[in-house]
Amino acid sequence: MLQRKLHIALPVMGESANLAQFFACMEQQTFRNFKIYICVNQYESWWNDPDKHYYCHDNAKSLDYLKSSGFEGEIIDKSSNGNGWPEKRGGVGWARKVLMDRISKENKNDIIISMDADTFYPENYLQSIHNYFEWHPDHVGLSVPYFHPLTGDETDRHILRYEIYMRYYALNMLRIQNPYSFTALGSALALPNWAYHKIGGMTPVKSGEDFYLLQKLVKNGSVGQWLETTAYPASRYSDRVLFGTGPALIKGARGDWDSYPIYKPASFDLVKNTYDLFPSLFKEDVQTSMTDFLKELFKTDDLWGSLRQNYKDEPNFIKACSSKVDGLRILQFLRYQKNNSEPLSDEYVLTTYLQEYFVKEMDSGLVKILKDFNFHASSINDLDLLRQFLQIQEAKFRKRVNI
C-alpha cells in the first residue's frame, strides 16, 4: 500500500479557544504521517476598526499559542499588523486557497485535507481518508459525512433547521442521481494533490470556496460521497464569512430562513428531466424543463449550439452540458421555481416528501412527529429525531454512490 502523506489545510480566524481541542484530536489520530499548515488571517483594515478588534487580538493569541506550543507545522501569518488581507481579497476562501497552493508544491500523490479548528475529528478520521484514496486512486475528491453536535441551548433549533435543509437538499439531488449531490463543508473535504493541479487550484472567493472547489472537482472526475467516519462541526453563530453555517444561524435566529427553503421535490424532477434530455440535445434543440430559465440566465436563445460545435461526440457533449448546468445553476433554478410557483410552507413540502418517498422506512414515532410538525413549535427532540432519520437515509444513498 502506497504511504501517502496527508497535508492538513487549517484556516484560523478567531479560533484561539479551539486550537487546543483541535490539536488534541490530531494527537489521537491513528494515522501519523501528516503535516498541518495554518493560515491565521484577517483583513488588514480590521486593525483600525474597533468592531473587529476582537479578531485582531484573538488571532494574536493564536499566533502566540502556536509559537509557544512547539507546533511543528507551517504558519502563514495573514493577520499581524501589516500582514492582513487587502480589502479586495481575503476571508476563509482566500485562506484555504493560500494553504492549498502551498501544499500543492508537495508530492502529487499526497492528499490535501481541508479542516476547521472548531470541528471534532474522531481518531480514525485521517486513516479513513488515507484508505479511501488507496481504494479509489482515480477519484478527484471526497465529501466526508458530517453531523452537528447539539449544544443544549436555543442554537440547537437553528442548527437542526439548517441541517435538515442541507440533508433534504442532498437527498433529492441523490434521488435524481445528479452529479452535484455533494454537501459542501470546508471542514469535511479532501482531494489528491494531483487533482488540485488538474482543476487549476481553488477559485479565489471570500466564502463559499468549499462549494466551488467541489463543483470544479465534479466537472473533472468522480467525487466520493461516503466514508466510515464523520466530521463534527461546531454549531455556533458567526459573521466571519458571507454565507454558510454561521451566517445561516444568525439569520435563522431572526426568523429569516428565506435563503434555505425546502424546495418541492417536483422542482428537482425538472432538473432530472433536463439532464435526461442532454443526449437529445446533441442532435437538435428540444425544449427542456429548464430551457426558459437558462435562456434568461445566460441571455441567449442558443444554449447548446456552441457546445455542439466544440464537442463532436455525444459523451463529451453530455459532459459539457452537465458542466454548463452545474450545481450553482441548479440551485438558481430551484430558487426561480420557488419564486414562480404556488407558495407552500416548508413543513408541508417536507412532510409530504417523506410520506411519498420514505413511508416504508418511517416508524410510528416519526409519523407522529410529522403529524403536527413545525420548525418553530416542535420540540428540539423531535427536530433531532427527524434530522437523524434524514442522516440515515442520506447515508444509504451515499454508500450506493460510492460502489
N, C-alpha and C positions, 0 to 999 in steps of 0.2 A: 504494500500500500504506500502510495506517494505521501510523504510527510509535508503537506503544505503548511506554510506559516500563515497565521491569521493576524491581520492588521486592523486594529480597532480605531475607528474614527469617532472621536467624542467631542462635540461642541459644548462649551461651558459658558453660560451666562446666568449669573445669579444662582449658582449651584453650590456654594461653599458648604451649605448644610448637608448636601447629599453626597459629597465626594467620598467620605469615609465609608458609607454604606456601599457605594459603587465598587470601591477597591476591595471591600470585604467580599463582595460577590466574585470579583476576579480572583481573589486568593483561594476561593473554594472551588474554582473550575478544575475539573478532572483533566482537561486538555491544557497543556502548559506552554506549547510553542506559539506564543502570541506576543505582540508588542502594541502598546497603547500610544496613540497620538492625540493630543488635547489642544484644542484651539479655544483659549479664553478670549471672549470677544464682546465688543460693544461699539457703538458709534462714538467717534471722537468728540462730537458736539455735546455728548452727554456730560462731559466734564464741566460744561458751562450751563447745564440745565438742572436746577435744584430738584425737579421732579424725578430725575434719573440718577441722582447721586447714590441712591441705594445700590444700583447695579455697579456703579464705579467702585464703590468701597467693597462690595461683596466680591467682585472679580479680583480686586487686590488681595482679599483674604484667600481666594482660591489659589492665586499665584504663590502667595507665601506658604500655603499648605503644601502645594506640590514641591516647592523648592526645599522645604524643611523635612518632608516625609520620606526622602530617599527615593522619590519617583524616578524610575529608570527609562521611561519612555521619552517621547519628544513633546515639547511645549511650543506652540505657536502663539505668541503674545500679540493679540489684536485688541488689547484693552487698556494697557498702560498709557498714561498721558503722552500723547504724541504718536501712539501706535494704533489708535482705533480706526474703525471703518470710516471712509468718506461718506457723505450723505447719499450719493447715487449708487452705492453698492454696500452691501453688508447684511447683517442678520444671519439666522441659522443656516439659510440656504448657502450663503457665501462661505460660512464657516465649514460646512460639510464639503463644499467644493474644494476649498483650500486644503483641507485634510486629505481628501481622496486624491487630489492632484499630487500631493506629496507622496502618498502611499503608492501611486501609480508608477513611481520610479523603482519600486521593488520588483522581485521576480514575478513574471507574468502569470505563473500558475498559482501564486499565493491568493488569499481571499481577503477582500475588504469587508469589514463588518461595521455597519452603522449602528451606534448605540446612543443612549441618553443617560445622563447621570442620575436622573430621578426614577429610573426603572430598575426593578429587581430581576435578576437573571439567575435561574437555578444552576446548580453545579454542573449539569450536563449540557448547558447551552452551547458552549464553544465546541465541545466534542460532537454534538449533534450536527452542527453546521459543517464541521470538517468532514464528517462521514457523508453528509448529503452530497457534497461536491465530489467525493470519491465515487459515489454510486451514480452520479449524474454529471460526468465531467464536461458534457457539452451544453449544460444549462447555463444561461447568461445571468440568472439571478434567483433570489429566493425571498419570498414574503413569509415571515415567520409568524405562527399563531400568537395571539395576544389575549390578555384578559386584564381588565382594570380592577384592582383590589378596591374594596369599599372602605370608607373612612369612618363611618358611624355618624356623620353629620349630614346636613342638607345637600352637601356636594353629591351625595350618593344618588339622589333623584336625578340630578342633571347629568352625571356621567352615565347612568343607566339609560336615560333617554337618548343620549348621544351614541352609546354603544349599540343600542337596539336599532337606531337608524343605520349605523355602519353595517351591522350584520344583516339587516333586511336588504340593504342595497347589494351587498356581496352575494347573498343567497339568490337574488333574482338574476344577477349577472352570471352566476354559476349555472343557474337553471337554464338560461338561454345559451349556455356554452360560449359566452363571449370571451375573447382573449384578454380583455381588460377587466377581468373579475378580481384583480388583486385588491388588497386593503393596504393603503399607503401609510405606514408608520415609520418615521425616521429612526425610532428606537428598535425596530424589528425587521431589518432587511440586510441582505448580504449579496455579494456578487464577486465573481473571479476578477482578478486584476486585468486579464486579457479582455474581458467583456467591457470593462471600463474604457479601455483603449478603443475597442470596436465601436462604441457609441459616441466617441469623441468627448468623453467626460461629462460632467454634470452641467445642466443648463443653469447659468447664474441668476437665480431668482432669490428674492428676500425670504420667502417662505413658500411652502408647497413643493419644496425641492424633492421630497420623497416621492410624491405623485409623479412629477415629471421625469424623475430618474427611472422609476419602474415602467412608465409608459415608453420611454426610449428603449428600455431593455426588451419589452414585449415586442416591439417592432423589429428587433434583431435576433430573436430566438425564443427559447422556452424559459419561462419563469416558474420556479417551483412554488407550490401552494401549501405544502404540508410538511411538518417536522414533528418528531416526537419530543418536543419541548415547547415552552411557552415563555414569552416576554410579558412582564407585569408592569406596564407603565403607570406612573402616579396619576391620581385623579386630583387635579388642582387647577384653580383659576390662574390664568397667566395672560399677560398682554405682551409677552416678549416677541410673538410672531403675529402676522396679519390674520392667519386663519389656521385651524387645527383644533386640537382638543381644548387647550387653554381658552382661546377666544370663544369657542363654542359654549363652554361652561359659563363664561361671563355673560354672553347673550342669553343663554338659557335661564340664568338666574334673574334676568329682567323679563322673562316670559317670551322672549323672541326666539322662535325656532323656525322662522321662515326660510333660513338657509339650509335647514336639514329636515325637509319634509319626507313623508312616507309616500313615495311615488306609486301610482297604480301599477299593478302587475301588467295590465294591458299595454302600458307605455313601453315596458321592457320587451313585450312581444312584438311591438312595432319595430324595435331595433333589430330583433332576430329576423323578422320578415325582410328587412332591408339587407342584412348580411346574407340571407339565403338567396337574394337576387343578384349578388355580385357576379356569379357565372353568366347569367343572362345579360348583364350589362357589358360583358366582354364583347358580345355580338352586336348589341344595339341598345339605345336608350330605352328604358322601361320605367314606368312610374313606380317609385317605392314609397313606403310609409314616411320616409324622411326627406323625400325629394324637395318638397316646397320649403321646408326648413333649411335644408342645405343650400338651396339656391339663394335664399335670403341671407344666410350666414356668409357664404363665400362671394355674394354679389355677382353671380354669373348664372346664365341659363345652360351653360355647357359644363356640367360637373365632371364628366367622365372622358371627354374627348382627348384631352392631353394624356390621360393615363393609357388610353388605347394606343396612342402614338408612341409612347415611351416603353410600353410593356407588351411585347408581341405574342407572348404565350399566356394562356389562361391562368395558370397558378401564380405567376408573378403579378398579373393584373389584379387578381383577387387579393393578394398580399398588399398591393398598393392601395386598393380600396379600403382595406382594413386600417392601413396607416393613415389614410385621409379621414375616415370616420372613426377617430380614435376615442380613447376614454374621455377626454375633455369634451369632444363634440357630442358624445353620448350623454354626458351629464347636462350639457347645454340644451340638448333636445328634450330630455326629461323635464327640465325646468320650463321649457317652451310649452310642452304638452300640458303641464300642470296649470300654467297661466292661461291656457286657452281651452280649458275643459271645465266641466261642472265641478264646483268645489265640494270636496268630501273631507271629512275630518280624518286626521292621521289615525285615530283609533279605529274608525270604521274600515279604512283601507287595510290596516294591519290585521285586524281580526278576520275579515273576510278572506284575506290572503291565506292565513293559517288554516282556516276552515276548508279552503279549497285544496291546498297543496299538502297539508300535514294532518289531515283528520285521523289517519290511522296511527300516527306517531304520538298524538296528544293523549295524555291520561285525563282522568276526570277532574283532577286538581287544576290543570291548566285550562280545561274547558270552563270551569267555574270562574277562574280569574278573568277569562276573556268575556264572560257574560256582561260584566259591568266595568270593563277595563277603561281606565282613564289615566293618561300620563300625569295629570296633576293630582288626582284624588286617590288612585290605587296605592296600596302600601308599598314601601321600599322592598319588602319581602316578595310581594307579587311581581314587582318590576324585575327583581333579581332572578326569580324563577323563570320568567319569560326570557330574560337575557341568556340564562344558562341553556334553556331549550334551543334558542336560536344558535348558540355556540355549538351545541352538539350536532345540530342538523348541518351547520356550515362545515364542521369538521368532516362529516361523511362525504360531502361534495368534494372538499379539497383533497381528501385521500384518493378519491377516484380520479381527480385531475392528474395527480402525480403518477398514476400507474401507466 
